[in-house]
Amino acid sequence: MRGRPLATGSLAVILAASGFGLLGVLSRFSYDAGLDPVSFVAWRALFGLVVIAVVVAIRLRRGVAIVDLRRLPARDALGLFAVALAGLGLNVAMFVAFDLAAIAVVLLAFYTYPALVAAVEISRGHERLDAVASAALLLALAGMVLVVGGGLSSDPATSVHPLGIALGLAGGVCQTAFVILSRGRYRSVPPEQATGWIILVIAIASAAASLVAGGALGVPLGSGRALVLVAVAGVISAGIPTMLFLVGIRAIGGTRAGILMLIEPVVGVTLAALVLGEALRPLQAVGGGAILIAASLLQRARPGAPAGVPLEALEPAAVPASEGT
């Protein structure tokens, strides 16, 4: 039984990483269509909510009730709210950073988070790394540096912007908080419902910020191209992957999930090469191979203590819909 949640959780994280990997290209096209970073975050979250609403409705028909957050233990309710704030901080920090500095430079700062997650989880005694998992972490981080750093050049576009780097690091800290808190709290809330609350906070806060700042929130209403871009970003790169990421964290733990998420820059760099004509360099190909090898090693490593939980523990037992809120 232990292999089943490991394989399923790993697949969920890999699919989530692939969805998030589309964001670099989608955000660049959206900015060209007239959106600013905060408005992009708001629209992406809105369409993500539509996806989650559909999933919740389907699950409701199958007998899984909507959990009343007012009845949650205070620790779980605060944890869910903290994760939502971390998600908001992550989104705003990263998309503003992409507008200030080269994407490769920002990603180098952001992808310190798998090491941060591992350090926190180990220090709290929630996980331990055996030799194989430790090697996978180091190999994946080295591969990420090759994938992202291999695309840097002497071009001014790749110049290091201090604020962009700071925001990338801030995004990494927010992602670390997201991973750590998502694993151990609010387990009585099904993944799709937890994702919905998280994205709702992001949507409301970012939309309000855009309106106050006089941003480009109304652009998609008058531009079919912009509307399609934010719709794709919301469905494929927000609602679905965020839910899968939460499922994966609960199944395999924060450290393994963080390492597997290093597949994201491989997807992003490859897509940039195919869509934007940014050549994939030999070092980047080597780095991508290293990350994939690390992902393979993780499937061989013995789960840390405590290990990944059974799939049945990923969500509460179905409750008749009539007993919901």
C-alpha positions as a Markdown table, in Angstrom:
| # | Residue | x | y | z |
|---|---|---|---|---|
| 1 | Met | 0.0 | 0.0 | 0.0 |
| 2 | Arg | 2.9 | 2.3 | 0.7 |
| 3 | Gly | 3.9 | 2.4 | -3.0 |
| 4 | Arg | 0.5 | 3.4 | -4.2 |
| 5 | Pro | 0.3 | 6.8 | -2.4 |
| 6 | Leu | 3.9 | 7.5 | -3.3 |
| 7 | Ala | 3.3 | 6.9 | -7.0 |
| 8 | Thr | 0.0 | 8.7 | -7.0 |
| 9 | Gly | 1.2 | 11.7 | -5.0 |
| 10 | Ser | 4.4 | 11.9 | -7.1 |
| 11 | Leu | 2.3 | 11.9 | -10.3 |
| 12 | Ala | 0.0 | 14.7 | -8.9 |
| 13 | Val | 3.0 | 16.9 | -8.1 |
| 14 | Ile | 4.6 | 16.3 | -11.5 |
| 15 | Leu | 1.4 | 17.3 | -13.3 |
| 16 | Ala | 1.1 | 20.3 | -11.0 |
| 17 | Ala | 4.7 | 21.3 | -11.8 |
| 18 | Ser | 3.9 | 21.0 | -15.5 |
| 19 | Gly | 0.9 | 23.2 | -15.2 |
| 20 | Phe | 2.8 | 25.9 | -13.3 |
| 21 | Gly | 5.6 | 25.6 | -15.9 |
| 22 | Leu | 3.3 | 27.3 | -18.4 |
| 23 | Leu | 3.1 | 30.5 | -16.5 |
| 24 | Gly | 6.3 | 32.2 | -17.8 |
| 25 | Val | 5.0 | 32.1 | -21.4 |
| 26 | Leu | 1.4 | 32.8 | -20.5 |
| 27 | Ser | 2.3 | 35.8 | -18.3 |
| 28 | Arg | 4.6 | 37.3 | -21.0 |
| 29 | Phe | 1.9 | 37.0 | -23.6 |
| 30 | Ser | -0.7 | 38.5 | -21.1 |
| 31 | Tyr | 1.6 | 41.5 | -20.4 |
| 32 | Asp | 1.9 | 42.0 | -24.2 |
| 33 | Ala | -1.9 | 42.0 | -24.3 |
| 34 | Gly | -2.1 | 44.9 | -21.9 |
| 35 | Leu | -2.4 | 43.3 | -18.4 |
| 36 | Asp | -0.2 | 44.2 | -15.5 |
| 37 | Pro | 1.1 | 41.6 | -13.0 |
| 38 | Val | -1.5 | 42.1 | -10.3 |
| 39 | Ser | -4.4 | 42.1 | -12.8 |
| 40 | Phe | -3.0 | 38.9 | -14.3 |
| 41 | Val | -3.0 | 37.3 | -10.8 |
| 42 | Ala | -6.6 | 38.4 | -10.2 |
| 43 | Trp | -8.0 | 37.0 | -13.5 |
| 44 | Arg | -6.0 | 33.8 | -13.2 |
| 45 | Ala | -7.4 | 33.2 | -9.8 |
| 46 | Leu | -11.0 | 34.0 | -11.0 |
| 47 | Phe | -10.8 | 31.3 | -13.7 |
| 48 | Gly | -9.1 | 29.0 | -11.3 |
| 49 | Leu | -12.1 | 29.4 | -9.0 |
| 50 | Val | -14.4 | 28.3 | -11.8 |
| 51 | Val | -12.5 | 25.0 | -12.1 |
| 52 | Ile | -12.7 | 24.4 | -8.4 |
| 53 | Ala | -16.4 | 25.2 | -8.3 |
| 54 | Val | -17.0 | 22.5 | -10.9 |
| 55 | Val | -15.0 | 19.9 | -9.0 |
| 56 | Val | -16.7 | 20.8 | -5.7 |
| 57 | Ala | -20.1 | 20.5 | -7.4 |
| 58 | Ile | -19.3 | 17.1 | -8.8 |
| 59 | Arg | -18.0 | 15.9 | -5.4 |
| 60 | Leu | -21.1 | 17.3 | -3.7 |
| 61 | Arg | -23.3 | 15.1 | -6.0 |
| 62 | Arg | -21.2 | 12.1 | -4.9 |
| 63 | Gly | -21.9 | 12.7 | -1.2 |
| 64 | Val | -18.9 | 14.8 | -0.1 |
| 65 | Ala | -20.3 | 17.7 | 1.9 |
| 66 | Ile | -18.9 | 21.2 | 2.0 |
| 67 | Val | -17.0 | 21.7 | 5.2 |
| 68 | Asp | -18.1 | 24.5 | 7.4 |
| 69 | Leu | -15.0 | 26.5 | 8.2 |
| 70 | Arg | -16.6 | 27.9 | 11.3 |
| 71 | Arg | -16.6 | 24.4 | 12.8 |
| 72 | Leu | -12.9 | 23.8 | 12.1 |
| 73 | Pro | -10.5 | 23.8 | 15.1 |
| 74 | Ala | -8.9 | 27.2 | 15.4 |
| 75 | Arg | -5.5 | 25.8 | 14.5 |
| 76 | Asp | -6.8 | 24.5 | 11.2 |
| 77 | Ala | -8.8 | 27.6 | 10.3 |
| 78 | Leu | -5.8 | 29.8 | 11.0 |
| 79 | Gly | -3.5 | 27.4 | 9.0 |
| 80 | Leu | -5.8 | 27.6 | 6.0 |
| 81 | Phe | -5.9 | 31.4 | 6.1 |
| 82 | Ala | -2.1 | 31.5 | 6.5 |
| 83 | Val | -1.7 | 29.3 | 3.4 |
| 84 | Ala | -4.1 | 31.6 | 1.5 |
| 85 | Leu | -2.0 | 34.6 | 2.4 |
| 86 | Ala | 1.2 | 32.7 | 1.5 |
| 87 | Gly | -0.4 | 31.9 | -1.9 |
| 88 | Leu | -1.2 | 35.6 | -2.4 |
| 89 | Gly | 2.3 | 36.7 | -1.5 |
| 90 | Leu | 3.8 | 34.1 | -3.8 |
| 91 | Asn | 1.7 | 35.2 | -6.8 |
| 92 | Val | 2.2 | 38.9 | -6.4 |
| 93 | Ala | 6.0 | 38.5 | -5.6 |
| 94 | Met | 6.7 | 36.3 | -8.6 |
| 95 | Phe | 4.7 | 38.0 | -11.3 |
| 96 | Val | 6.0 | 41.5 | -10.2 |
| 97 | Ala | 9.5 | 40.0 | -10.2 |
| 98 | Phe | 9.1 | 38.6 | -13.7 |
| 99 | Asp | 8.2 | 42.2 | -14.8 |
| 100 | Leu | 11.4 | 43.6 | -13.2 |
| 101 | Ala | 14.1 | 41.1 | -13.9 |
| 102 | Ala | 15.0 | 38.2 | -16.2 |
| 103 | Ile | 12.8 | 35.2 | -15.6 |
| 104 | Ala | 15.9 | 33.0 | -15.3 |
| 105 | Val | 17.3 | 35.1 | -12.5 |
| 106 | Val | 14.0 | 35.2 | -10.6 |
| 107 | Leu | 13.7 | 31.4 | -10.8 |
| 108 | Leu | 17.2 | 30.9 | -9.5 |
| 109 | Ala | 16.1 | 32.9 | -6.4 |
| 110 | Phe | 12.7 | 31.2 | -6.1 |
| 111 | Tyr | 13.9 | 27.6 | -6.4 |
| 112 | Thr | 15.8 | 27.8 | -3.2 |
| 113 | Tyr | 12.5 | 26.7 | -1.6 |
| 114 | Pro | 12.9 | 22.9 | -1.9 |
| 115 | Ala | 16.0 | 23.1 | 0.2 |
| 116 | Leu | 14.2 | 25.4 | 2.7 |
| 117 | Val | 11.3 | 22.9 | 2.9 |
| 118 | Ala | 13.7 | 20.0 | 3.5 |
| 119 | Ala | 15.5 | 22.0 | 6.2 |
| 120 | Val | 12.3 | 23.0 | 8.0 |
| 121 | Glu | 10.8 | 19.5 | 7.8 |
| 122 | Ile | 13.9 | 17.8 | 9.1 |
| 123 | Ser | 14.4 | 20.4 | 11.9 |
| 124 | Arg | 10.8 | 19.8 | 13.1 |
| 125 | Gly | 11.3 | 16.0 | 13.0 |
| 126 | His | 8.6 | 15.5 | 10.4 |
| 127 | Glu | 10.8 | 13.9 | 7.8 |
| 128 | Arg | 14.3 | 12.6 | 7.5 |
| 129 | Leu | 16.4 | 12.2 | 4.4 |
| 130 | Asp | 18.2 | 8.9 | 3.7 |
| 131 | Ala | 21.2 | 8.8 | 1.5 |
| 132 | Val | 19.2 | 8.3 | -1.7 |
| 133 | Ala | 16.8 | 11.2 | -1.0 |
| 134 | Ser | 19.6 | 13.5 | 0.0 |
| 135 | Ala | 21.4 | 12.7 | -3.3 |
| 136 | Ala | 18.1 | 13.4 | -5.2 |
| 137 | Leu | 17.8 | 16.8 | -3.5 |
| 138 | Leu | 21.3 | 17.8 | -4.4 |
| 139 | Leu | 21.0 | 16.5 | -7.9 |
| 140 | Ala | 17.7 | 18.3 | -8.5 |
| 141 | Leu | 19.0 | 21.6 | -7.2 |
| 142 | Ala | 22.1 | 21.3 | -9.3 |
| 143 | Gly | 19.9 | 20.4 | -12.3 |
| 144 | Met | 17.7 | 23.5 | -11.6 |
| 145 | Val | 20.8 | 25.7 | -11.6 |
| 146 | Leu | 21.9 | 24.3 | -15.0 |
| 147 | Val | 18.4 | 24.6 | -16.5 |
| 148 | Val | 17.9 | 28.2 | -15.4 |
| 149 | Gly | 21.5 | 29.4 | -15.3 |
| 150 | Gly | 22.3 | 27.8 | -18.7 |
| 151 | Gly | 19.9 | 30.3 | -20.3 |
| 152 | Leu | 21.7 | 33.4 | -18.9 |
| 153 | Ser | 23.8 | 35.4 | -21.2 |
| 154 | Ser | 25.6 | 38.8 | -21.3 |
| 155 | Asp | 22.4 | 40.3 | -22.8 |
| 156 | Pro | 21.1 | 43.3 | -20.7 |
| 157 | Ala | 17.7 | 41.5 | -20.4 |
| 158 | Thr | 19.4 | 39.0 | -18.0 |
| 159 | Ser | 20.8 | 41.7 | -15.7 |
| 160 | Val | 20.4 | 41.2 | -12.0 |
| 161 | His | 17.8 | 43.5 | -10.6 |
| 162 | Pro | 18.0 | 43.6 | -6.7 |
| 163 | Leu | 14.3 | 44.0 | -6.2 |
| 164 | Gly | 13.6 | 41.2 | -8.6 |
| 165 | Ile | 15.9 | 38.9 | -6.7 |
| 166 | Ala | 14.4 | 40.0 | -3.4 |
| 167 | Leu | 10.9 | 39.2 | -4.7 |
| 168 | Gly | 12.0 | 35.9 | -6.0 |
| 169 | Leu | 13.4 | 34.9 | -2.6 |
| 170 | Ala | 10.2 | 36.2 | -1.0 |
| 171 | Gly | 8.3 | 34.0 | -3.3 |
| 172 | Gly | 10.4 | 31.0 | -2.2 |
| 173 | Val | 9.7 | 31.8 | 1.4 |
| 174 | Cys | 5.9 | 32.0 | 0.7 |
| 175 | Gln | 6.1 | 28.7 | -1.2 |
| 176 | Thr | 7.9 | 27.1 | 1.8 |
| 177 | Ala | 5.2 | 28.3 | 4.1 |
| 178 | Phe | 2.5 | 27.0 | 1.7 |
| 179 | Val | 4.1 | 23.5 | 1.6 |
| 180 | Ile | 4.8 | 23.2 | 5.3 |
| 181 | Leu | 1.3 | 24.3 | 6.4 |
| 182 | Ser | -0.5 | 22.4 | 3.8 |
| 183 | Arg | 0.8 | 19.1 | 4.9 |
| 184 | Gly | -0.1 | 19.1 | 8.5 |
| 185 | Arg | -3.2 | 21.2 | 8.9 |
| 186 | Tyr | -6.9 | 21.3 | 7.8 |
| 187 | Arg | -6.9 | 17.7 | 6.7 |
| 188 | Ser | -10.6 | 17.5 | 7.4 |
| 189 | Val | -11.1 | 19.9 | 4.4 |
| 190 | Pro | -11.0 | 18.1 | 1.0 |
| 191 | Pro | -8.2 | 19.3 | -1.3 |
| 192 | Glu | -10.6 | 20.9 | -3.8 |
| 193 | Gln | -12.4 | 22.9 | -1.1 |
| 194 | Ala | -9.1 | 24.0 | 0.5 |
| 195 | Thr | -7.9 | 25.0 | -2.9 |
| 196 | Gly | -11.1 | 27.0 | -3.5 |
| 197 | Trp | -10.7 | 29.0 | -0.3 |
| 198 | Ile | -7.0 | 29.7 | -1.0 |
| 199 | Ile | -7.7 | 30.9 | -4.6 |
| 200 | Leu | -10.8 | 33.0 | -3.4 |
| 201 | Val | -8.5 | 35.0 | -1.1 |
| 202 | Ile | -6.0 | 35.5 | -3.9 |
| 203 | Ala | -8.7 | 36.6 | -6.3 |
| 204 | Ile | -10.4 | 39.1 | -3.9 |
| 205 | Ala | -7.2 | 40.6 | -2.6 |
| 206 | Ser | -5.5 | 41.0 | -6.0 |
| 207 | Ala | -8.6 | 42.4 | -7.7 |
| 208 | Ala | -9.0 | 44.9 | -4.9 |
| 209 | Ala | -5.3 | 45.9 | -5.2 |
| 210 | Ser | -5.6 | 46.3 | -8.9 |
| 211 | Leu | -8.7 | 48.5 | -8.6 |
| 212 | Val | -7.1 | 50.7 | -6.0 |
| 213 | Ala | -3.9 | 51.1 | -8.0 |
| 214 | Gly | -5.8 | 51.8 | -11.2 |
| 215 | Gly | -4.5 | 48.7 | -12.9 |
| 216 | Ala | -5.6 | 47.0 | -16.1 |
| 217 | Leu | -8.3 | 44.8 | -14.5 |
| 218 | Gly | -10.7 | 45.6 | -17.3 |
| 219 | Val | -8.5 | 44.7 | -20.2 |
| 220 | Pro | -9.8 | 41.1 | -20.7 |
| 221 | Leu | -13.3 | 42.4 | -21.0 |
| 222 | Gly | -12.4 | 44.3 | -24.1 |
| 223 | Ser | -9.7 | 42.0 | -25.5 |
| 224 | Gly | -10.5 | 38.4 | -26.6 |
| 225 | Arg | -6.9 | 37.5 | -26.7 |
| 226 | Ala | -6.3 | 38.7 | -23.2 |
| 227 | Leu | -9.4 | 36.8 | -22.0 |
| 228 | Val | -8.3 | 33.6 | -23.6 |
| 229 | Leu | -4.8 | 33.9 | -22.0 |
| 230 | Val | -6.1 | 34.4 | -18.5 |
| 231 | Ala | -8.6 | 31.7 | -18.9 |
| 232 | Val | -6.0 | 29.2 | -19.9 |
| 233 | Ala | -3.7 | 30.4 | -17.1 |
| 234 | Gly | -6.6 | 30.0 | -14.6 |
| 235 | Val | -7.7 | 26.6 | -15.6 |
| 236 | Ile | -4.4 | 24.9 | -16.5 |
| 237 | Ser | -2.0 | 26.9 | -14.4 |
| 238 | Ala | -4.0 | 27.7 | -11.3 |
| 239 | Gly | -7.1 | 25.7 | -10.4 |
| 240 | Ile | -6.0 | 22.2 | -11.5 |
| 241 | Pro | -2.3 | 22.3 | -10.5 |
| 242 | Thr | -2.9 | 24.0 | -7.2 |
| 243 | Met | -5.3 | 21.2 | -6.2 |
| 244 | Leu | -3.0 | 18.5 | -7.5 |
| 245 | Phe | -0.1 | 20.1 | -5.6 |
| 246 | Leu | -2.1 | 20.0 | -2.3 |
| 247 | Val | -3.0 | 16.4 | -2.9 |
| 248 | Gly | 0.7 | 15.6 | -3.6 |
| 249 | Ile | 1.9 | 17.3 | -0.5 |
| 250 | Arg | -0.5 | 15.4 | 1.7 |
| 251 | Ala | 0.5 | 12.1 | 0.1 |
| 252 | Ile | 4.3 | 12.3 | -0.1 |
| 253 | Gly | 5.3 | 15.1 | 2.2 |
| 254 | Gly | 6.8 | 18.5 | 1.7 |
| 255 | Thr | 10.4 | 17.5 | 1.0 |
| 256 | Arg | 9.6 | 15.1 | -1.8 |
| 257 | Ala | 7.0 | 17.4 | -3.3 |
| 258 | Gly | 9.5 | 20.3 | -3.3 |
| 259 | Ile | 12.1 | 18.2 | -5.1 |
| 260 | Leu | 9.6 | 17.0 | -7.8 |
| 261 | Met | 8.4 | 20.6 | -8.3 |
| 262 | Leu | 11.9 | 21.3 | -9.8 |
| 263 | Ile | 10.4 | 19.8 | -13.0 |
| 264 | Glu | 8.6 | 23.1 | -13.4 |
| 265 | Pro | 11.6 | 25.1 | -14.8 |
| 266 | Val | 12.3 | 22.2 | -17.2 |
| 267 | Val | 8.8 | 22.6 | -18.6 |
| 268 | Gly | 9.1 | 26.4 | -18.6 |
| 269 | Val | 12.5 | 26.5 | -20.4 |
| 270 | Thr | 11.4 | 23.9 | -22.9 |
| 271 | Leu | 8.2 | 25.7 | -23.7 |
| 272 | Ala | 10.1 | 29.0 | -24.0 |
| 273 | Ala | 12.3 | 27.3 | -26.6 |
| 274 | Leu | 9.4 | 25.9 | -28.5 |
| 275 | Val | 7.0 | 28.9 | -28.4 |
| 276 | Leu | 9.3 | 31.9 | -28.0 |
| 277 | Gly | 12.2 | 30.7 | -30.0 |
| 278 | Glu | 14.6 | 30.8 | -27.0 |
| 279 | Ala | 17.2 | 28.1 | -27.9 |
| 280 | Leu | 17.6 | 25.2 | -25.5 |
| 281 | Arg | 21.3 | 25.1 | -24.7 |
| 282 | Pro | 23.3 | 21.9 | -23.9 |
| 283 | Leu | 23.7 | 22.8 | -20.2 |
| 284 | Gln | 20.0 | 23.2 | -19.9 |
| 285 | Ala | 19.4 | 19.8 | -21.4 |
| 286 | Val | 21.9 | 18.3 | -19.0 |
| 287 | Gly | 20.1 | 20.0 | -16.1 |
| 288 | Gly | 16.7 | 18.8 | -17.2 |
| 289 | Gly | 18.1 | 15.2 | -17.3 |
| 290 | Ala | 19.5 | 15.6 | -13.8 |
| 291 | Ile | 16.1 | 16.7 | -12.4 |
| 292 | Leu | 14.4 | 13.7 | -14.1 |
| 293 | Ile | 17.0 | 11.4 | -12.6 |
| 294 | Ala | 16.4 | 12.9 | -9.2 |
| 295 | Ala | 12.7 | 12.3 | -9.6 |
| 296 | Ser | 13.4 | 8.7 | -10.4 |
| 297 | Leu | 15.7 | 8.3 | -7.4 |
| 298 | Leu | 12.9 | 9.6 | -5.2 |
| 299 | Gln | 10.7 | 6.7 | -6.2 |
| 300 | Arg | 13.5 | 4.3 | -4.9 |
| 301 | Ala | 14.1 | 6.2 | -1.6 |
| 302 | Arg | 12.5 | 4.8 | 1.5 |
| 303 | Pro | 9.9 | 7.3 | 2.8 |
| 304 | Gly | 11.1 | 9.4 | 5.7 |
| 305 | Ala | 9.5 | 9.4 | 9.2 |
| 306 | Pro | 6.7 | 9.8 | 9.3 |
| 307 | Ala | 6.2 | 8.5 | 5.8 |
| 308 | Gly | 3.6 | 9.4 | 3.2 |
| 309 | Val | 0.1 | 8.8 | 4.4 |
| 310 | Pro | -2.4 | 6.4 | 2.8 |
| 311 | Leu | -4.5 | 7.7 | 0.1 |
| 312 | Glu | -7.6 | 7.3 | 2.3 |
| 313 | Ala | -6.1 | 10.0 | 4.6 |
| 314 | Leu | -5.9 | 12.6 | 2.0 |
| 315 | Glu | -9.4 | 13.7 | 2.5 |
| 316 | Pro | -12.2 | 13.1 | 5.0 |
| 317 | Ala | -14.7 | 10.2 | 4.6 |
| 318 | Ala | -17.6 | 11.2 | 2.5 |
| 319 | Val | -20.3 | 13.0 | 4.4 |
| 320 | Pro | -23.9 | 13.0 | 3.2 |
| 321 | Ala | -24.5 | 16.3 | 1.4 |
| 322 | Ser | -27.5 | 17.0 | 3.6 |
| 323 | Glu | -25.2 | 17.4 | 6.6 |
| 324 | Gly | -23.1 | 20.1 | 4.9 |
| 325 | Thr | -23.3 | 23.8 | 5.5 |
